[in-house]
Amino acid sequence: MSGTLYVVATPLGNLDDLSPRAAATLKQAAAVAAEDTRHTKTLLVHVGSHAQLVSFHAHSPESALRRILHLLGTGKDVALVTDAGTPAVSDPGAVLVAAARERDVPIVTVPGPTAVAAALAVSGLPADRYLFLGFLPRKGTERRRLLDTVANSEWTVVLFEAPPRVAELLGDLAAACGGERRAAVARELTKVFEETRTGTLTHLAGYYAEAPARGEVTVVVSGTGKPFREERPPDPEVRARALLAQGMTRKDVVERLTEETGITRNIAYRLVNEL
């Protein structure tokens, strides 16, 4: 008979936020799968748990996943935790949960703290509907696409960011959304130096450029308040003719067409050279 995988939310920083049920689960589990075993060991000592600690993080080898699944397959209960908050939400624990699901392993949630809800609750921004995007890619087209998603979102958007990159993210958000868009930066939630700073994206970007953020950071950005209606891309041939008429080189027209219409570079190249 398979063991049970318990997905256990743990404190964002204040150990008093650990629920009695979470503490009991960590004590009775045979093993605890943790993103950072050194961090989690402190928590296990706090609750008096003698569970086996198993490392499981974004860069774990496949053997780590097999080891945990083997424990479950031999009837042992495993508790999955992350460094802070709820596992599997913008967290490598999602891989373990999916693998357990595929094998019909019983999975039980032990809910509790989450930085997403905590930051929303103190932001002062609408939270009846929201979009969570986690950590944005550090650069490239996918980052630009997600920044556009934030800019066009009807609803409040929640993001995570590493402290050294907060000012850069706020600057990019200001460029994408407009500097007057309202936002909140919540850091060190539930800890001694908890702070939630609100204002326009321009104001916040300037502030954190001068006073770099420290600790865990959650960024909340207000939505537009209205549905986004995506404009149809221009007709590639019509657009190509217009750009050529403006005196652009064929090479530059190809680049512009791929950006504006979404067609591939090869199709754009053939189209431009047939005109």
N, C-alpha and C positions, 0 to 999 in steps of 0.2 A: 504493500500500500504506500502511495506517495506521501511525502511530507507536504506541509503547507508553506507557501511563500507569503510572508507578511510584509506588506509595503508600509513602512513605519515613518511617519513624519516626526522630525526631531526639531529642537529649538533653533531659531535663527541666531540666538546668542545668549539668551537668558535661560538658564537651566530650569528655572521655575515654570517655564512654559511647557515642559514635558508632561504629557498627560499620564495619569496613573495607569491607564490601559497600555500606553506605549512602553512605560517602564516595565510593566508585568510581561509584556511580549518579549522585550529584550532579555529579560531574565530567564524565560522559559525556552527560548529558541536554542537549538543545538549550535547554530552558527549565525553569525551576522556578516552579511556582505556589505562592505563599506568602501566608499570612494577614497577616503584617507584613513587608514587604520590607526595612525597615531592620534588623529583628532577624535575618532570614534572610541578609542580605548579610554579616553578621559570620561566619556559619557557612560560607558559600561561600568567603569569603577564607581561612578556616581550612583548608579542604580543597583550595584552589587551583582552584576551579571558576570558569569564565568563562561559565556559562550565563546566558541571558536571564532576568531576574527579572520575573515577572508577578504583579500583585496580585490576590488572590482571597480575599475575606472575606465575612462575613455580610451586609454592606451593599453589596456590589459590584453594579454595574448588569448587566443581562442581556448587555450587550456584552462584559463580561469573560469570561463563560462561553463565548460564541461565539468569542472570540479564542483561547482555549485549545483548544477543539474544532477550530478551523481549523488550528492548529499540528499537532495530532494527525492531522487528516485529510490534511495534506500530507506525512505521513511522518516528522514530527519527534517524538522522544521527549520526554515531559514528566514531571518529578518533582513530585509533590504533597507538600508539607510543611505542618505546622502550627507554631505558635510553639514548642511543646514537646510531646514525646510522639508518639502515633500519630494521624495524620490521620483524619478522618471519624468519630471517636468523640467525640460531643458537640462537633462541629466542623463548620463550613460546607463542608469538603471533601467531605462526603457527597453534596452536590448534584452536584459534578463527577463523582464516581465513578458515580452513578446515570445521569447524562447520557451518560457514556462507555459504560456497559453497554448503553444503548438503541441505541447506534450500533455495537455489536460491536467496540469498540476493545479491543485486548488490555490487560489490567490485571494488574500483577504487584505483589505485596506484598514490601516490604523491612522485615521486622518489627524491633522493638527496644523502646525504653523506652515505658512507659505508666504514668501516675500511678495508674491503677486497681489494677493488679497490685502496684505498688511499695507503695502504702499498705496494701493488704490484707496483704502479706507481713510488714509490721512492726507491724501493729495488735494482734496477739495474739488476734484474733477468728476464729471459724471461717471458712474460705475454700474449703471443698470445693464449696459452692454459694453463689452470691451474686446480688444484684439490683443493677444499676447504673441510677441515675436521672438522672445528670448534674446540670445546674443546675435547681433548682426555679423555677417562675414567682415573681416577686417578691411577688405578692399575688393575691387572688381565689379563686374556687371551685376552680380547677385546682390551686393550691398546697395548699389544704386537702385535696383528694382525694389528692394525692401524699403529704402528711404522714400521712394515714390508711393509705396503702399501706405506708409505712415501719413504722408502728405495728403493722400486722397481718402483716408479712412473717415467714414461718417462717425465712428465711435472712438472713444479713448483708446490709446495704444500703450501697452506696457512692454518695456525692454529691460534686459540686463546688460551691464557693461562692467568691464574691469576698471578699477580706479584710474590707472594712468591714461586711459583712452576716453574718459568721460567728456572732457572739454572738446576733443575732436568730434565725438559723436554729436554733442549739442550743436557744434558749429555746422556739421553736415545736415542736421535736422533743421536748423534755422534756414539754411540755403534751400532745402527741399520744401519746407512747409511755409516759409515766410517767418521773419524774425519776430513778429508779434504774436505768434501762436503761443498759448499758455502751456506750461509744463510744470512738473515737479520732479525734484531729484531727492530720493529718500536713501539715506545711507546709515549703516550701522543700526538697523532696526532692532529694537528690543535691548540694545546694549547701552553702556554708560554714556557714550557720546552720540546717541541717536540724534539725527537731524533730518528734517524735511524742509527743503528750500523751494519756494515756488516763485514763478515770475514768467516773463516771456523767454522764448528760446534765446534771443539775443542777449538778454540780461544774464541768464544762467550760463551761457557759453563764456561770456566775459568774466563772470565771477570765478568759474572753475579753471579758467586759463590762468588767473592770478593766484588762486588758492586751490591747488590740485586736490581732488577728492581722495579720501582714505576709507578703507573698509569696503564691505559689500555694498554695491550700488544698484538701485532700481530706478529707472527713468519712466515717468508717466507723461504722455503727451495728449493734449486734448484733441478731439476729433473735429471735423468740419461742421458737424451737426446737420449735414444734408447728404443725400445719396450721391455717390460718384457716378457720373455718366461718361463712360469712356468714348472719346471721339474715334470714329473710324479712321484708320490710317489712309493717307492720300493714295490715289492711284499711282503706282510706280512709274508708268510711262508718262503720265501727265506731269508728275513731279520732276522726272528726269529732264523732260523738255524745258521746263521752267528754269531748272538749275543751270542747264547748258546755256540757255538764253541770257542768264546773268553773267556768263563768262567763266564759270567754274570749269576746271579741267575735268576730263572724263574720270580720272582716278578719284578726284574729290567727290564727284557726283556719285560714284559707286559707294564710297564710304557713307555719304549722307543717306543714300537710299536704304542701305542696310539698317541704319539707325532709325530712320523715320517710318519705314514701311514694314520692317521685320522680314523682308525677303533675304535669301542667302546671298553671299558675296558672288557666287558663280552666276546666279540668275541675274543679279544686278549688273554684273560685267557684260553678260551677253546682251541684255536689254539696251544698255548704254551704247554698246558698239554697233548695234543694229540701227540706231537713230541717225 
